[in-house]
C-alpha cells in the first residue's frame, strides 16, 4: 500500500525545556537513545541570545529559539540498534547544514509510532565572539531601548523604574556568540529538501520495496491528509478535514479511470480548491469548516465533469502482448465500476431532490424512507469507491493516477505501432507470400513489444521507488 513519509517541523520557544523533555527517561516511557552534537551550555547561550535579540526588536508573539523535526520510522527500524539509527540520522543533518543538534528516539505508549525528535539550531557559533564594553553608563527603558540619560528611566522619587536597566561603565553591554538566523530554515524549499533526504535515508534500510516510503507530490491530482498527533485538541477537526480530502482523492480516481485528462483535474484542483481557499483565507481568516466546504464543492464540480464526460472511441488492438492485455482487462473492469458508481451517485442526487420536494407534514414516513435510502446508497457508493482503489493497488499500481498515466503511455505506443504496421502492409502488398517465405516480421512489432516491456519495468521501478519508498503529510 502506498505510504508517504511523515516528517514534520515545528518551532520551539523554550529549547532547553524541550530538550529536557525529549531526553528525560522519567518523562518518556519508551525512550531508547539520545544523542547530541554539543553540550547544554550551547543551548543555554543560544536561548539567551535569541531572547535578548527578540526583546530588542520589540516584536509581537513568541521568540523562536530553535526548530524541531519529528521523523516517523517504519516498523522495520525497531530491529536495528536505536543508538546507531539516531547517530546516523542526526549526523546526516549536522553534516548537511552545519548546525548543532540534539535528538532522541521514542515509541509512543502503544508502541505503534516509532519516531525521532531532532532539535536543531538556526544559528551557528561565531569563530570570534563579539563583545562590546560600555565606555560610559548605559541606560535602557522598559522596552529595552537605549536612552541618553538616567533621568529618562527614573520615577518621581528618582528610583529606577521596574523593567529599566543600567549597564555601568566598563561592563559588557552586548555580547554575541552566534551568527544571525539562517533564513533558509524557514523556507518551503528547506522542508521539501529535508523530507526528500530523510525519506531516501529511511529507504536505504527497508529491503521490501512495497514497504518503502515516498514524499507526497503536491503537484499530483490528490490532496494530502494530515497526521493526528497524541492529545491533539483539534483531532476531530483534522479527522473531518481528512475525510473531505479523501473524498476528493477518490473522486479524482474515478475521473482518471473515466478518461478525464489529468491536466483537467489539476486545473479544477487549482481553480476550485487552491484559488478559492486563498481567497477565503484573505477575507475570513483560517476557518476549517469553510475550507472543507470548498473541497466538497470542488468534488461535486468534478463529479459533474465525470457524469457529462463521454469517452471517445478507441481503436481495437489485437496484438497479443501480455502486459497490455493485463492493463486493458484492468481498465475495462475499472470503467465498469465507474459506470456503476456514476449510476448510484445520480440516484443519490435524484433521491435528495425527491426528499427536498416531499415537505408535507403527512409524509413523515415517506421522508424517513427516502432518507434511509439515501444513506444506504451513499454507503454503497463509498464501498464501491474503496473497491476501485483496492483493485488498482492490488494490481501493483500505487494509485489511479499512476495507472492511468501508464495505460495512456502504453496505448500511445500501440497506436504508433498500428500506424507503422499498416504502412508496412501497404509497402509489402504481397503479405501472404512474404510471410510464407518466413520473411522477417516488420521491425516495428519487435520494437513495440520491447518498448512496452521497458515501459512496464520503468513503471514497476518508479512505482516501487515512489510508492513504497515514502510518507503529510
N, C-alpha and C positions, 0 to 999 in steps of 0.2 A: 504494500500500500504506500502511495506517495506520501512522504513526510518532509516537511520543511524544518530547517534548523531553527532553534529558538535561542536568540542572542539579544538580550535587552540591555539598554544603557539607562542609568538614572543619575541624577545629581545628588551630591552629598553636602549638606550644610553643617554636619558635625562629623568630620572624617575620623577623628580619634575615637569617638563613641562608636561609630560603625565598625571600625577595625576591632575594637574590643568585643563587640557583639558577635561578629562572624568567626572570631578566633578563640572564643571562650568556651571551653568544654562544659562548663556549668550551664551555659545559656543555649548550647546546641546539643540535642540528644544524639545526633548521628554525625559527629564531626570526625573526619578520617585523617585529615592532614592540613597543615598550614605552611605558608611559605612567604618570605619577604626578601626583597632585594636591597633593603636598607633598614635602619633601626627606627625605633619610636620617636627619637629626638627629631628626625627629619620631618615626620608627620606633625609633631607639635609645632615646630617652627613654621611649617607650611601653613597650618591653620591660623597661626598668629599673624603671619604676614598677609594672608588673604583677608582676614578680618580688619586689619589696620587699613589696607587699601580700600576695602569696601566702605569703611567709615568715612574716609577722606572724600570719597566720591559722593557721599550723601544720597545714594540711590535707594529706591523702594525695593521691598522684597527681602529675600534671604541671601546671605553670602554663600556662594558655591565654593567649597574648599577643595573638592576633588570629584571624581566621577567613578561609577561602578558599573562593571559588566556582569551580567548573570548569564552563564553559558550552560545550557542543558546538554547532558551527555546521554547517549544511548545505553541500553541495558548491558551491552557487551563490555562497557568500560568498568563494570563492577568486578570483572575478572582480573583486572590489571592492578598493579601496585598504585594506590592513590597518591603516594608521595612523588612517584616518578611522573604520573599524569600531571599533577599540579605544577611541578617544576617545569615540565615541558611546555605547558600552556602559558605559564607566567613568563618564562624566558622568551617565548615566541613574541609576546607583546613588548617586553623590555628591549629586545634586540631590534625590533621593527621600528619602534617610536622613540627609543632613548629616554624613557621616563621611569621613575621608580614605581614599584608595585608591591602590593601585599594581597595575598589570596588565601582562600580556604575551600575545601571540597566537602560537600554535605550530602546527606539524604534527608528528605522530609520525614515526618513522623511515620507515615505509612510505607516508607521506603519504595516509593514508585517514581520519585523525582530525584534523580542523581544529577548534581549540578555543581558548578564552580562559581564562587564570588571572586571577582578580580577588581580590586580598587587601584586606581592609577592617578598620578599627579598630572595636572595640566601644565605645571611649571618644572623647570629644570634648575639645578643649583648653578649659581654663577661661578665661574672659575676664580674670580676675586670678589669677595663680598663688598658691597658699597656701604660705607659707614660715614655718617656726617655728624660732626661735633659742633655744638652750639657755641658761637663766638660771643653771644650775649644771651640774656634770659629770653626765652621764647614763650609766648602766651597763646593758648588755644581756647576758643569758646566752646559752648555745648555741642556745636555741630562738628567740632574737630577742625574748624578753620583757624588759620593763624591770624592773630590780631596784633596791632602795633604796641599797645601799652597795657599795663596791668589794670588801669582804670576801667578798661572795657570788659573785664571779667569779674569785677568785684561788686558786691551788693551795697546797700546803703550804709552798712556797718563796716565797710571796707574788708569784708571777708570774701574769699574766692567762692564763687557760686558753684553749686553742685554740677558736675559734668564738665567744668572747666579744668584746665591743666596748665602747669608751669614747668618748663624744662630749664633748669638752671644752666648758666654759662659753664662750658667745659664738659657737659654731659652729652650723651648720644641722643639726638632728636630724630634721626632717621637711619634705619638700617635695612638693607635689602640683601637677602641671601639667595633670592630666586629671580629667574627671568620673568618677563610678563607671560601671561597665559597664552598657550598655543591655540589660536583661534580654529585651527583645523579640527580639533576635537569636538567642536560644536557643529560641524558641518554634516550634511547628509552623506557626502562623499566618504567621510571617515567611517560612519556607521556601516555603510554598504561594504566598504573595503574590509573592515574587521570581521563582518559577518562572513564574507567570502573566504577570508583567510582561515578563520576558525572552523568553518564548515569543511574546508579541504583538509585541515589538520585532523578533525574528527574522523573523516572518511578513510584516512590512512590506516586506521586501526579497526576498521569494520570490514571484515573479509567478505561477507554476504552482500552482493550488490543491491539486493532488494531491501536491505536494512540500512543502506547509506542514505545520507540526507542531501537536501538541496536548498539553496537560498531562494526564497519566494521571488518570483519575477513580477515586478509591479507593472510591466508593460503587457502582461497577458490579459486575457478576457476576464480573468477571475478577480475577486476581491479577497484580500487576506482576512483571516479570522484572528481574534486576539486570545491570548492565554489568560486564564482566570487564576490569579495568584491566591495564596492562602489568606483567609480572613479579609479578602478584598471587599470593602464596603459597597463597591459598585458591581458586585458579582452578578446580580440579577439583570442589571442594565447591560453589562457586557454580554451576558448569555443571550438576551433579546437581540442585541446588535449582531452577534454571530449567527443567529438564526436567520435574520434578514439577509446577511451576506451569503450564507449557504444556499438560500432560496435563489438568489441571483445567480450563483455559480452553477446550480443545477439547470436553471433556465438557459444559461449560456451553453451548457452541454447539449440541450435539446436543439438550440439554434444551429450549432455547429453540425450536428448529425442531420438536421433538416436540409443543410446545404447553404444556410445563410453565411455570407462571406465573413471571415474573421475581421477584416477591416471595418465592416459594417457594425459588428458587435462592439469593437473597440471605439468606434465613433459614438455609438449610443452610450457606452460606459463613460466616455469623456463628457459628452454634452448633457446627458440626463443625470449623471451622478456627480462627477468631479466639479463641473462648472456650477451646477446648482448648489452643491454643498458649500463651495467657496462663497457664493452669493448669500446663502443663508447665514453663514458664519459672520460675514461682514455686516449684515443687517440685524441679526438676532443674537449673535454670540454663539458659543457652542452649546447646542441643545440636542442631546442624543435622540430624542423622540422625533425631532424634525429630520435628522439625518436618516433614521430608519424609514420614515415616510418617503423620503427621496428615493431610497433603494427600492421600496415596494412599487412606487410609480414607475421607476425605470424597468423593473422586472415586468410589470404589466405592459409597458410600451413594447418591450422585446417580445412578449408573448403575442401581441397583436401582429408584429412583423412575422413571427413564425406561422401564425394562423393564415395569413394572407400570402405567404411565400409559396410559389409554385416551382417545384424543382424542374429545371429544364431537362428535356430528354437526353439520355446519354447513349452513345453507341454501344452495341453488344460486342463484347470481346470474347473470342473463342480460343484464346491462347492458353494452353494447359500449363500454367505456372502456379505451383503450389502456394507460394507466398501471396500472389494476387487473389487466388480463389479463396484463401482463408480470410483475407481482408474484405473481399467482396461479400462473402457469406455473413461476416460480422456486420457490415454496413447494412445489408438487407434486413437483418434481424433488428438492428437498432432503429432503422427507419419505420419498421412495422410498429415498434414500441412507441415511436414518436407520434405516429398516426393515432394510436390508442390514447396516448396522453393528451393530444390535442382534442380528441373527441370528448374525453372526460372533463377537460378544462372548459370546453364550450358548454357542456352540460351544467357545470357549476355556475357559469355566467347566466344561463337561462333560468336555472333554479333561483338564483339570487334575485333576478328580475321578477320572477313569478312571486317570490316571497314579498318583495317590496310593494307589489300591487295587491297583495292579499292583506287588506287593512281592517276589514270588518271585525268587530268585537265578537261576532258569532262564528268566526272562522279560526278560533284558537287552536282547535285540534289540527286543522289543515296547516296552519302556520308551524306548529310543532313538528308535524310530519315532514314538511319542507326543510326545516332547519336540520332535522336529523339526517335527511337525505343529502343535504349539502355537506354536512360534517363527514358522513361516510364516504362521499365522493371525493372530498379533499384528501381524506386519509388514503384512499385508493390511489390518487394522483401522487401523493408523497411516496407511497410504496413503489409505484412504477418508476418514479424519478430515481429512487435509490437503486432499483434493479438495473436501470440503464447505466448508472455509474459503475455498479458492480460488474456488469458484463464487459465494460471497456477495460477495467483493471484486471479482471480475470484473464483476459486475452493478452496481458503483458504490456498494456499501454498505461501511462501514468494518469491520463485524463482524456476527455473527449477532444480537447483542443489538439493534443499531440496526435491522436488517431486521425482526426480529420485532416491535419496537415500531411501526414504520411500517406493517407489514402489519396489525397489530391495530387501529391507528387507522383505516386505510382500510376495514377490514372493518366497523368500528363505524359509519362514515359511511354505507356502503352498506346496512347493516342498518336504520338510521334511514330511509334513502330508501325501502326496500321497504315499511316500515310506512306511511310517508306516502303512497306511491303507491297502496297497497291502499285506504287511506282515501279517496284522491281517486277511485278507481274506483267505490267504493261510493256516494260522493256524486254521481258523474256516471254514473248507471246506463246511459244510452244512449251508451256509449263509442264504438261504431261510427259512430253518427250524428254525434257531436261531432267525431270525427276526420275524417269525410268532408267536413265543413264547414270543415276546416282550423282547427278551434278550437285556440287556443294551448295548447301542451303544458303540463302541470302545472308550476308554477314549481320544484317540488322537484327535477325532473330537471335543470334547468339549474343549480340551486344545488348539487346533489351533484357534478356534473361540475366546477363552478368550485371547490368545496371540495377535491376531490381534486387538481386542478391546483395549488391553493395549497399543499396538503399536500406534493405532490411537490416544488414549488420550495423549500419550507421544509426538506424532507428533504435536498435536494441542497446547499442553502446551509449548513445546520447540519452536514451530513456533512463538507463541504469545510472549514468553519471549524474543526471539531473534529478531524476525522480527519487533515487534512493541513495543519493549522496547528501540529501539536505533537509532543514526546518524553517511566524509574525506572526513569525509572526512573526 
